[in-house]
């Protein structure tokens, strides 16, 4: 049930409606982003390309944060799920470039994702610091 201080953002992936979840939610100063893949309403983007998928995911995360009136400097935790250990350094390096000087806590694990063409899924938690006191 929606509350006055809850902002819900839905994107264009078919899974949100099918499985009843949101791309991101903000309640007060807390922001949670769902696991994000390189996909849109047409399906998986950049099939089997871990680097391109990771870059796209971080762009998608930034767009989602904007809708929730937040930005990447508010992110305090990332969780990265990858399908192949050999892609770990590439994905972690892109993460490091994206979060340079932000340094959120982070987890990276090898898993099996819903579509074999997906190489990486990333979720984030954020806290928006009340800069006015």
URNORKA-V512785 format. One record per helix or strand. SS is the DSSP state (2 for helix, 1 for strand). FROM is the first residue (numbers start at 1). LEN is the number of residues. Records with the same first field share a line. If there is no record, write none. Layout:
SS->FROM-LEN + FROM-LEN
This chain:
1->6-4 + 24-4 + 30-7 + 39-2 + 43-2 + 75-8 + 105-6 + 120-8
2->14-6 + 50-18 + 72-3 + 85-14
